[in-house]
Amino acid sequence: MRYLALLAAAQAAYAVVLTHRQTSSVVVETTSGILHGTDTNGLSIFKGVRFGQAPTGSMRWEPPVAFTSTASQDATALGSACVQQFPFAVAAVNEKIFNTPPAPEDEDCLFLNVWAPSTARALPVVIWIYGGGFDFGTAGTPEYDGASLATNQNIIVVSFNYRTNVFGFPESPDLPLTGNNLGFLDQELAFQWVQSNIAKFGGDPTKVTIMGQSAGAISVAAAYVRHSPGTAPFSGAIMLSGAVESVLPTTSFPSFNAMAAAVGCDQSPGAARLACLKQIPASTIRNFTNGPFSLTWTLLVDNVTAFSDPLLRIRNGQTANVPFIIGNAQNDGSLFALNQNNLTTFLGETFGNLLTAAEVRASYPSNLSDNEVISEVIKDFTFLCPAELWSAAAVGVGTADVYRYTYGAVFADLQLFPNAGAWHSSELFEIFGTFPSDATPSEKALSLTMQAIVANFARNPTVAPAPNWPKYLPRKHNVDFGSACV
């Protein structure tokens, strides 16, 4: 509930500011049509710009198709969010944090947003990719509003929707292997839209940085891996609390098969079942996937958009050789450890018989509670270790500069629950400048610092994004897991 209150306060403060702004219309001609946006105090804003055709009906579970038009398009309101799934066990928590207020949902959701200074000329561009475990998320979340970042740092900010859960990462035996990671294909289509159009907004297509958090950071990492040297549609990458260590191939599709049977398409996997499923209303599928079931969806190894050996590909010089920033929040695990208070149970469910509670406790301060140890294990295993392996692999090749960070700031106005600390995604309020209206002067100052880091990196990723920030050099961890995090 604390989050609801502070988010409401932030939105109210934002609304008050808007009443004192001077707004006019602005027009830009793009491949998506003649966009009619708004200019507010020197910032041109375009919302709900369609970049992909509606992936509905026969186009459900198909690769995205670029939307092109020469007609006038209203670009003053956000487009619909893609269909969301909030996994049942943690649905209440996730919806409070990431879906307040609830965004209108629709399968027809391939829209993007642009914030550009009105006098922009060859400005650097930051493309934002939201997280959400590949289950939920939308570019329209108030926390991700790009106005402050674009205005304060004189850069262009772009955000976009991509399909998630069963609609974006279906893990379906009915589809070709290369047609399963549809969310990644949506992302690539958005990247190409930026390359084709951003100059019209005053942006420099050769200075594009992709930035994501959590599943968004994994998306950035996947893009880094699938683009060979010199071919990436971006010049830098920022991964906030997420990286791809490895992806295991699968031949089992329990979630998709369960969903198909539940909605009445009980044919054997194949074209007939897929045709049946394309006739089912999206709301019917959503109702089932948001029920009390353990349905999960994730990316598949297709050797096109995702690979089983990303670290090896980095070490072999087969990936985009652009500089990147990578790191994590100091308490990245606290949100995921909510209500988990038995270390032995957690380890058994997560690692099987690989680790005992005594072995794990020996690696952490003895005064930590079971919940606090679980939080630390989640952070180290899920975020810190993959980031370390990624950094070491890239530096070992010697073709890309790497900058590591840890975000440890804790502000009272952003504490979701007792002992939340610097929780997973809490830094985004500072990066986007969407902190609550009662933010302290130190919080506002940190926000400007973090925004400057992002902008400096976007302008020239080959130079340190902040004073006295050295390039990463491999170091020894207290616990050495070798070449993997398990």
Residue pairs with C-beta under 8 A, 6 or more apart in sequence:
1 96
2 415
2 416
2 417
3 96
3 97
3 100
3 416
4 96
4 100
6 413
6 414
6 436
7 100
7 142
7 143
7 436
9 436
9 437
9 438
10 142
10 434
10 435
10 436
10 437
11 142
12 437
13 436
13 437
14 142
14 145
14 434
18 40
21 40
21 41
22 40
22 41
23 38
23 39
23 40
24 38
24 39
25 36
25 37
25 38
25 39
26 36
26 37
26 38
26 39
26 44
26 118
27 34
27 35
27 36
27 37
28 34
28 35
28 37
28 44
28 46
28 200
28 201
29 35
29 200
30 49
30 196
30 197
30 200
31 66
31 68
31 69
31 193
31 196
31 197
32 49
32 50
32 51
32 67
32 68
32 69
32 73
32 193
32 197
33 69
33 70
33 71
33 72
33 73
34 70
34 71
34 72
34 73
35 46
35 49
35 73
35 75
36 72
36 73
36 74
36 75
36 76
37 44
37 45
37 46
37 47
37 75
37 76
37 114
38 44
38 45
38 76
39 45
39 118
40 147
41 151
42 117
42 118
42 119
42 151
43 115
43 116
43 117
43 118
43 147
43 150
43 151
44 114
44 115
44 116
44 117
44 118
44 120
44 201
45 113
45 114
45 115
45 116
45 147
46 75
46 113
46 114
46 116
46 201
47 75
47 76
47 77
47 78
47 79
47 111
47 113
48 74
48 75
48 76
48 77
48 78
48 79
48 111
48 113
49 73
49 75
49 79
49 111
49 112
49 113
49 114
50 67
50 69
50 73
50 79
50 110
50 111
51 66
51 67
51 110
51 111
51 112
51 160
51 189
51 190
51 193
52 64
52 65
52 66
52 67
52 110
52 186
52 189
53 59
53 64
53 65
53 66
53 67
53 110
54 107
54 108
54 110
55 61
55 62
55 64
55 107
55 108
55 109
55 110
55 163
55 167
55 182
56 107
56 108
56 282
57 278
58 278
59 65
60 107
60 167
60 277
60 278
60 282
61 167
61 170
61 172
61 174
61 175
61 179
61 182
61 274
61 277
61 278
62 179
62 182
63 179
63 182
63 185
64 110
64 182
64 185
64 186
64 189
66 189
66 192
66 193
67 110
78 103
78 111
78 113
78 139
78 140
79 109
79 110
79 111
79 140
79 161
80 103
80 104
80 105
80 106
80 108
80 109
80 111
81 103
81 104
81 105
81 106
81 109
81 138
81 140
81 161
82 105
82 106
82 107
82 109
82 138
82 161
82 162
82 163
82 164
82 167
82 168
83 105
83 106
83 107
83 109
83 163
83 164
83 165
83 167
83 282
83 285
83 286
84 99
84 103
84 105
84 135
84 136
84 137
84 138
84 164
84 165
84 286
84 290
85 135
85 136
85 164
85 165
85 166
85 286
85 289
85 290
85 295
85 297
86 94
86 95
86 99
86 135
86 136
86 290
87 94
87 133
87 135
87 295
87 296
88 290
88 291
88 292
88 293
88 294
89 294
90 338
91 290
93 335
93 338
94 132
94 136
95 102
97 335
97 416
97 425
98 132
98 136
98 137
98 141
99 136
103 138
103 140
103 141
105 286
106 282
107 167
107 282
109 138
109 161
109 163
110 160
110 161
110 162
110 163
110 186
110 189
111 139
111 160
111 161
112 139
112 158
112 159
112 160
112 161
112 190
112 193
113 139
113 140
113 146
113 158
113 159
113 160
114 156
114 157
114 158
114 198
114 201
115 146
115 147
115 149
115 150
115 151
115 156
115 157
115 158
116 123
116 150
116 156
116 157
116 201
116 202
116 203
117 123
117 150
117 151
117 154
117 155
117 156
117 202
119 202
120 154
120 156
120 201
120 202
120 203
121 202
122 202
122 203
122 204
122 207
123 154
123 155
123 156
123 202
123 203
123 204
123 207
124 155
124 156
124 203
124 204
124 207
124 208
124 209
124 455
124 458
124 459
125 155
125 156
125 157
125 158
125 194
125 198
125 203
125 204
125 205
125 207
125 208
125 209
125 458
126 149
126 155
126 156
126 157
126 158
126 208
126 209
126 210
126 211
126 454
126 455
126 458
127 158
127 159
127 160
127 190
127 191
127 194
127 208
127 209
127 210
127 211
127 234
128 139
128 144
128 146
128 157
128 158
128 159
128 211
128 212
128 216
129 160
129 162
129 187
129 210
129 211
129 212
129 213
129 216
129 217
129 219
129 220
130 137
130 138
130 139
130 141
130 144
130 159
130 212
130 213
130 215
130 216
131 137
131 212
131 213
131 214
131 215
131 216
131 217
131 241
131 242
131 425
132 164
132 214
132 215
132 216
133 214
133 215
134 164
134 165
134 168
134 169
134 183
134 215
134 218
134 297
134 298
134 299
135 164
135 165
135 297
136 164
136 165
137 164
137 215
137 216
138 161
139 159
139 160
139 161
140 161
142 434
143 428
143 429
143 432
143 434
144 159
144 428
144 432
144 434
145 432
145 434
146 157
146 158
146 159
146 432
147 433
148 432
148 433
148 434
148 447
148 451
149 155
149 157
149 431
149 432
149 433
149 451
149 454
149 455
150 156
150 157
152 433
152 448
152 451
153 451
153 452
153 454
153 455
154 455
155 454
155 455
155 458
155 459
156 198
156 201
156 202
156 203
158 190
158 194
158 198
160 186
160 187
160 190
161 186
162 168
162 183
162 184
162 186
162 187
162 190
162 219
163 169
163 182
163 183
163 186
164 183
164 297
165 289
165 297
166 255
166 256
166 259
166 285
166 289
166 295
166 297
167 182
167 282
167 285
168 182
168 183
168 186
168 297
169 180
169 181
169 182
169 183
169 297
169 298
169 299
169 300
170 180
170 182
170 256
170 297
171 180
171 250
171 253
171 255
171 256
171 297
171 298
171 300
172 180
172 253
172 256
172 269
172 274
173 253
173 256
173 257
173 269
174 256
174 269
174 270
174 271
174 273
174 274
174 277
175 274
177 300
177 302
178 302
178 304
178 305
180 299
180 300
180 302
181 299
181 300
181 302
181 305
181 306
183 219
183 299
184 219
184 222
184 223
184 226
184 299
184 305
184 306
185 305
187 219
187 223
188 223
188 233
188 305
191 208
191 210
191 223
191 233
191 234
192 233
194 203
194 205
194 208
194 233
195 205
195 208
195 233
198 204
198 205
198 208
199 205
206 235
207 235
207 458
207 459
208 233
208 234
208 235
208 236
208 458
209 234
209 235
209 236
209 237
209 238
209 454
209 457
209 458
209 461
210 220
210 223
210 234
210 236
210 237
210 238
211 220
211 237
211 238
211 240
211 454
212 218
212 219
212 220
212 238
212 239
212 240
212 242
213 240
213 241
213 242
213 425
213 427
213 428
214 240
214 241
214 242
214 424
214 425
215 242
216 240
216 242
217 239
217 240
217 241
217 242
217 243
217 326
218 242
218 243
218 244
220 237
220 238
220 239
220 242
221 237
221 239
221 242
221 243
221 244
221 310
221 390
222 244
222 299
222 305
222 306
222 310
223 232
223 234
223 237
223 320
224 232
224 237
224 319
224 320
224 322
224 324
225 244
225 306
225 307
225 310
225 313
225 314
225 319
225 320
226 304
226 305
226 306
226 307
226 319
227 233
227 319
227 320
228 318
228 319
228 320
229 317
229 318
229 319
229 320
229 321
229 399
230 321
231 320
232 320
232 322
234 320
234 322
235 322
235 461
236 322
236 323
236 324
236 325
236 457
236 458
236 461
237 320
237 322
237 323
237 324
237 325
238 324
238 325
238 326
238 454
238 457
239 324
239 325
239 326
239 327
239 387
239 390
240 327
240 328
240 427
240 428
240 431
241 327
241 328
241 329
241 332
241 383
241 424
241 425
242 383
242 386
243 326
243 383
243 386
243 387
243 389
243 390
244 306
244 310
244 386
244 390
245 310
245 311
245 385
245 386
245 389
245 390
245 484
245 485
246 308
246 309
246 310
246 311
246 484
247 299
247 300
247 301
247 306
247 307
247 308
247 310
248 301
248 308
249 300
249 301
249 308
250 300
250 301
253 269
255 295
255 296
255 297
257 269
258 293
258 295
259 285
259 288
259 289
259 295
260 266
260 273
260 276
260 277
262 288
263 277
263 280
263 284
263 285
263 288
264 276
264 280
265 273
265 276
265 277
265 280
266 273
267 273
267 276
277 285
289 295
299 305
299 306
300 306
301 307
301 308
307 313
310 319
311 389
311 390
311 393
311 483
313 319
314 390
314 393
314 394
314 397
315 393
315 396
315 397
317 397
317 399
321 397
321 399
321 400
322 400
322 461
323 400
323 401
323 402
323 403
323 457
323 461
323 462
324 394
324 400
324 402
324 403
324 461
325 402
325 403
325 404
325 405
325 453
325 457
325 465
326 387
326 390
326 391
326 402
326 403
326 404
326 405
327 387
327 404
327 405
327 406
327 407
328 379
328 383
328 384
328 387
328 406
328 407
329 379
329 383
329 406
329 407
329 408
329 422
329 423
329 424
329 425
329 426
329 427
330 379
330 406
330 407
330 408
330 421
330 422
331 375
331 379
331 420
331 421
331 422
331 423
331 424
332 378
332 379
332 382
332 383
332 384
332 422
332 423
332 424
333 374
333 375
333 376
333 377
333 378
333 379
333 380
333 382
333 383
333 424
334 375
334 419
334 420
334 421
334 423
334 424
335 416
335 420
335 423
335 424
335 425
336 375
336 378
336 382
336 424
337 371
337 372
337 374
337 375
337 378
338 417
340 346
340 370
340 371
340 374
341 369
341 370
341 371
341 374
342 370
343 357
343 360
343 361
343 370
343 373
343 374
344 356
344 357
346 370
346 374
346 377
347 354
347 355
347 356
347 357
347 360
347 377
350 377
351 486
354 486
360 373
360 377
361 368
361 373
363 478
363 479
364 373
364 376
368 376
372 419
380 479
381 485
381 486
385 477
385 481
385 485
386 485
387 404
388 477
389 483
389 484
389 485
391 402
391 404
391 472
391 474
392 474
394 400
394 402
395 402
395 471
395 472
395 473
395 474
396 474
401 461
401 462
401 471
402 471
402 472
403 457
403 464
403 465
403 469
403 471
403 472
404 472
407 422
407 426
407 427
408 422
409 422
409 426
409 427
409 430
409 443
409 446
410 421
410 422
411 435
411 439
411 440
411 443
413 435
413 436
413 438
413 439
413 440
413 443
414 426
414 429
414 435
414 436
416 423
420 426
427 450
428 434
429 435
429 436
429 447
430 443
430 446
430 447
430 450
430 451
431 447
431 450
431 451
431 454
433 447
433 448
433 451
435 443
435 444
435 447
439 447
449 466
452 465
452 466
453 465
453 466
454 465
456 463
456 465
456 466
457 465
464 470
464 471
